[in-house]
Amino acid sequence: MPSIGRSIRLYLADGTPLGLVTGEVLNWTGHVVAAPRTRLSEALSREEASRSGVYFLVGEEAGRASVYVGEGDCIADRIRKHAKDEDKEFWERVYLVTSKDSNLTKAHIRFLESRLVEIIRDNGRASLVNGNQPSARLLPEADIADMEFFLEQLQLMLPTLGLDVLRPKPAIPAAVPKMPETSSYTSAANIGTPVEIFLTHKSTGVDARAIDLDGELTVMRGSIGTNAQMTHNSYSGLRQRLLDEGKLRIDGTLTRFLDDVVFESASAAAAVLNNRNSAGPREWRLQNGITLRDWRDSLVDGNDVQN
C-alpha cells in the first residue's frame, strides 16, 4: 500500500531559508522554531521561547553532527545559560520545540527529553553531547501514547528544517535481494530496494559489506578496514570519532566495525575503511562486480548494466 502524503507548513520569518524558520504539521499541537546562533536573540525573544519544551543545540565536530538535547520550563532561560557556557561552544544552530496549546507539563518534557536522547543514541546519526541519559518521569498510559505521537510528528518535521538526527537507520531486511552474478539485470526493478555492496582490498585486508538504501550507505557490523594510513584522509576526524564512540575498534593493523554505521556518502564510508581519501562510488561494488557508480547511473538512464 503506498504511503500517504503529508503537508508541512514552514514560515521563513525573515524571508530567507537559513534564517529564523518556524514549522508546523496539520493536526499537531507541536511548534518548532529553528535559527542560526547569530539569530539567537531574535529566536529567544519570540513568545514560544518562554514556554516549557525541549530544545536542540546543533553543531559539527570532526565531520560529524554533534547534538545537545535539553528541556526547561522556560527554554529561553536555559538556552541563554548554554550560550555563555564555554563547554558548549560547539553549536551553531538551535531548535526550540514547544506546544501551541501550552499543555506540555514538566513530566511531559522530561519524558520527551529522555526519549529524544534515546532515539539519537540508537540511530547513531550524531554524537550526543549529553553526558548521561536523562531520567524520564512516569506518565499515565494515555499520556505516553500522546507523547509518542508528538515524537512521530517531530521526526517528520525536523528533517525538513535541516536536522536529521531523529530519522531511524534504514530498515534493512534480513535477506537482501541478490543480483545476477554475470548477466545484465533490469535496474528499474531494483529502484527503492536495498542493494548489497562490497569493498575489498586484499593488500590491506579491507573486507567490508554495506547496504545502499534510500540514498544512504550503511556499513554492516563485522566489516574490516585497515589501520595503515598510506595517504591523506579527509575523514580521519570522523574515523577517530567512531573509534571514540566504540563503533570502530583497532585490531592490530586492521579496524573492525562493532556496529552498523550509517554514512552520508559512499566516499566517507570508503575513506574510513581504507584510512585514506577514496572515490567511494568507484570502489564499492555489487556482488556481480558492477561498481556502485555504474549501478546508480543505470537508475537514471533506465538501462541494464553489463558486468
matplotlib code that plots the C-alpha trace (Angstrom):
import matplotlib.pyplot as plt

x = [0.0, 1.5, 2.4, 0.1, 1.4, 1.7, 1.6, 4.1, 3.9, 7.2, 7.3, 10.5, 10.2, 12.8, 12.2, 15.5, 15.8, 18.8, 17.4, 14.7, 12.1, 9.0, 7.4, 4.0, 2.2, -1.6, -3.4, -0.3, -0.1, 3.7, 5.6, 9.2, 11.5, 14.8, 17.5, 21.3, 23.2, 23.7, 19.9, 19.6, 18.5, 15.6, 14.6, 14.6, 12.5, 9.6, 6.7, 7.2, 10.6, 9.0, 7.1, 8.1, 9.6, 12.6, 15.5, 18.4, 21.8, 23.4, 26.9, 29.6, 32.8, 35.2, 32.8, 30.0, 26.9, 27.0, 23.8, 22.8, 19.2, 17.7, 14.4, 13.1, 10.0, 11.2, 13.5, 14.8, 16.4, 18.1, 19.5, 20.8, 22.9, 24.2, 25.2, 27.6, 28.9, 32.5, 31.9, 29.2, 30.8, 30.3, 26.8, 25.8, 22.1, 19.2, 15.8, 13.0, 10.2, 7.0, 3.3, 0.8, -1.8, 0.8, -0.2, 3.2, 3.9, 7.2, 6.6, 5.9, 9.0, 11.2, 9.7, 10.4, 13.9, 14.7, 13.2, 14.9, 18.3, 17.5, 16.4, 19.5, 21.8, 20.0, 20.0, 23.7, 23.4, 25.1, 27.3, 25.4, 27.0, 24.6, 26.7, 24.1, 20.7, 18.1, 15.6, 12.0, 9.1, 6.4, 3.4, -0.1, -0.6, -2.7, 0.0, 2.7, 0.7, 0.2, 3.9, 4.9, 2.6, 4.2, 7.6, 6.4, 5.4, 8.7, 10.6, 8.7, 9.2, 12.8, 14.5, 12.6, 14.4, 17.8, 18.0, 18.2, 19.3, 15.9, 15.4, 15.8, 18.5, 17.5, 15.3, 17.5, 15.7, 17.2, 17.5, 18.8, 17.8, 20.8, 21.8, 22.7, 26.4, 27.3, 24.4, 22.7, 19.7, 16.9, 17.9, 14.4, 13.3, 15.7, 14.7, 13.7, 15.1, 18.2, 21.4, 24.2, 27.6, 31.2, 34.6, 37.6, 41.4, 43.5, 46.7, 45.4, 43.0, 39.9, 36.8, 33.5, 29.9, 27.3, 23.7, 22.8, 19.2, 17.3, 20.3, 22.3, 25.1, 25.2, 28.4, 27.5, 28.8, 31.8, 33.2, 37.0, 39.1, 42.8, 44.7, 47.5, 47.3, 49.1, 47.9, 45.9, 42.5, 40.0, 37.7, 40.3, 38.3, 35.2, 37.2, 38.6, 35.1, 33.8, 36.7, 36.0, 32.3, 33.1, 31.6, 35.0, 37.9, 41.5, 42.8, 46.5, 46.9, 43.1, 39.9, 36.6, 33.1, 31.4, 28.0, 26.1, 27.2, 25.2, 27.3, 26.0, 28.2, 29.9, 33.2, 33.1, 32.5, 35.3, 37.7, 37.0, 37.6, 40.7, 42.0, 42.7, 40.7, 38.6, 36.3, 33.6, 31.2, 34.1, 35.4, 32.2, 30.9, 27.8, 28.4, 28.3, 31.3, 29.4, 30.6, 28.2, 28.6, 27.5, 24.5, 23.4, 23.9, 21.7, 18.8, 19.0, 19.4, 16.9, 19.4, 20.8, 24.3, 26.7, 29.4]
y = [0.0, 3.4, 5.8, 8.7, 12.2, 14.8, 18.6, 20.6, 24.4, 26.3, 30.0, 31.9, 34.7, 36.9, 35.7, 33.7, 29.8, 29.9, 32.5, 32.1, 29.4, 28.1, 24.7, 23.1, 20.0, 19.9, 18.5, 18.5, 20.7, 21.0, 24.0, 24.3, 27.4, 26.9, 29.6, 30.0, 31.1, 34.5, 35.0, 33.6, 36.9, 37.1, 33.4, 33.7, 36.9, 35.1, 34.1, 30.4, 30.6, 31.5, 28.2, 24.8, 22.5, 20.8, 22.1, 21.0, 22.7, 21.5, 21.8, 19.7, 18.3, 16.1, 15.9, 14.5, 16.2, 17.0, 17.5, 18.5, 17.9, 19.8, 20.8, 23.6, 25.3, 28.4, 27.2, 30.7, 30.9, 27.5, 28.4, 31.7, 29.9, 27.5, 30.4, 31.5, 28.0, 27.5, 23.8, 24.1, 26.3, 23.6, 24.6, 26.8, 26.2, 25.9, 24.3, 25.1, 22.6, 23.7, 23.1, 25.5, 24.7, 25.1, 21.7, 20.3, 19.7, 19.2, 15.4, 15.6, 17.5, 15.2, 12.2, 13.8, 14.7, 11.2, 9.6, 12.1, 11.2, 7.5, 7.9, 9.8, 7.2, 4.3, 6.0, 6.8, 9.8, 12.2, 12.4, 13.3, 16.0, 15.0, 13.2, 10.9, 9.5, 11.9, 10.1, 10.1, 11.0, 8.3, 9.2, 7.7, 5.3, 7.8, 10.5, 8.2, 7.5, 11.2, 11.9, 9.1, 10.7, 14.0, 12.4, 10.9, 14.3, 15.8, 13.1, 14.1, 17.8, 18.2, 16.8, 19.5, 22.1, 20.6, 18.4, 14.7, 13.1, 11.6, 9.7, 5.9, 3.9, 2.5, -0.6, -3.4, -6.7, -9.9, -11.1, -8.6, -9.5, -10.9, -9.5, -11.9, -13.0, -12.4, -11.3, -8.0, -7.0, -4.6, -1.7, -0.3, -3.4, -2.5, 1.1, 1.6, -1.8, -2.3, -3.2, -5.2, -3.8, -4.8, -3.1, -5.5, -4.9, -8.0, -6.0, -4.1, -6.6, -4.4, -6.6, -4.7, -5.2, -2.4, -1.7, 1.1, 2.2, 5.4, 7.5, 6.3, 3.7, 1.5, -0.3, -3.5, -4.8, -7.1, -5.2, -4.9, -1.8, -1.1, 0.8, 1.7, 5.3, 5.5, 8.9, 11.9, 11.1, 13.9, 11.8, 11.0, 13.1, 11.1, 7.8, 8.9, 9.9, 6.4, 4.9, 7.2, 6.2, 2.5, 1.8, 1.0, -0.9, -1.2, -4.8, -4.6, -3.5, -3.7, -2.0, -3.7, -2.3, -3.2, -1.8, -0.9, 2.6, 4.9, 7.2, 10.1, 9.2, 6.1, 8.1, 8.8, 5.1, 4.0, 6.6, 5.3, 1.7, 2.4, 5.1, 7.3, 9.5, 7.3, 7.6, 5.5, 5.1, 3.6, 1.4, -0.1, -2.9, -5.1, -8.8, -9.2, -6.8, -3.7, -0.5, 1.4, 4.4, 2.3, 0.9, 4.4, 5.7, 2.9, 4.1, 7.5, 6.0, 3.2, 0.8, -2.6, -2.7, -5.3, -6.8]
z = [0.0, -1.0, 1.8, 2.4, 1.7, 4.4, 4.5, 6.5, 6.9, 7.0, 7.6, 6.8, 9.3, 7.6, 4.1, 4.0, 4.2, 6.5, 8.9, 11.5, 10.4, 12.1, 11.4, 12.0, 10.9, 10.4, 13.4, 15.5, 18.6, 18.4, 17.1, 16.1, 15.8, 14.1, 13.9, 13.5, 16.6, 15.0, 15.3, 18.8, 20.4, 17.9, 18.4, 22.2, 22.1, 20.5, 22.7, 22.0, 23.7, 27.1, 27.1, 28.5, 26.0, 24.7, 22.5, 20.4, 20.2, 17.0, 15.5, 13.8, 15.1, 13.1, 10.2, 12.3, 13.7, 17.4, 19.3, 22.8, 23.9, 26.8, 28.4, 30.5, 31.9, 30.1, 27.4, 26.6, 30.1, 29.7, 26.2, 27.4, 30.0, 27.4, 25.1, 27.9, 28.7, 27.4, 27.5, 24.9, 22.2, 19.5, 18.5, 15.5, 15.3, 17.8, 17.5, 20.0, 20.3, 22.2, 22.2, 20.6, 23.3, 26.2, 27.6, 28.0, 31.7, 33.4, 33.3, 29.6, 28.6, 30.9, 29.0, 25.6, 26.6, 27.7, 24.6, 22.2, 23.7, 23.4, 19.8, 18.8, 20.5, 18.8, 15.4, 15.5, 13.1, 15.5, 18.5, 21.7, 23.9, 26.8, 29.4, 30.8, 29.8, 31.3, 33.6, 32.3, 34.5, 34.8, 32.8, 32.6, 29.7, 27.7, 28.1, 26.9, 23.8, 23.2, 23.7, 21.3, 18.7, 19.4, 18.8, 15.5, 14.2, 15.3, 13.4, 10.4, 10.8, 11.8, 8.6, 6.6, 8.9, 8.3, 11.5, 10.5, 13.8, 14.7, 11.5, 12.1, 10.5, 7.1, 7.6, 6.2, 5.6, 6.8, 3.2, 0.7, -2.9, -4.8, -8.2, -11.0, -10.9, -14.5, -16.6, -17.0, -15.0, -15.2, -13.0, -12.8, -10.9, -8.2, -7.5, -3.9, -2.8, -0.7, -2.6, -1.1, -1.9, -1.1, -0.7, -0.7, -0.9, -0.3, 0.0, 3.1, 4.5, 3.8, 3.6, 4.1, 3.4, 3.2, 2.2, -0.2, 0.6, 0.3, -0.6, 2.4, 2.9, 6.0, 6.7, 8.4, 11.7, 11.3, 8.3, 8.3, 7.5, 7.6, 10.3, 8.0, 6.6, 3.3, 2.1, 3.4, 4.8, 4.9, 7.0, 9.7, 12.2, 11.5, 11.8, 15.2, 16.3, 15.5, 17.5, 20.4, 20.4, 20.3, 16.9, 15.5, 17.1, 16.2, 15.9, 15.2, 11.6, 11.0, 12.2, 12.9, 12.8, 16.1, 15.0, 11.8, 10.9, 8.6, 6.3, 4.3, 1.3, -0.2, -0.2, 3.5, 4.2, 1.9, 3.4, 7.0, 5.8, 3.7, 6.0, 3.0, 0.6, -1.6, -4.6, -2.9, -5.9, -7.9, -5.1, -3.8, -6.0, -6.2, -5.9, -9.7, -10.0, -11.1, -9.5, -7.3, -9.7, -12.7, -10.9, -9.8, -13.3, -14.6, -12.4, -14.2, -17.7, -17.3, -18.9, -17.9, -16.7, -18.1, -15.9]

ax = plt.figure().add_subplot(projection="3d")
ax.plot(x, y, z, "-o")
ax.set_aspect("equal")
plt.show()
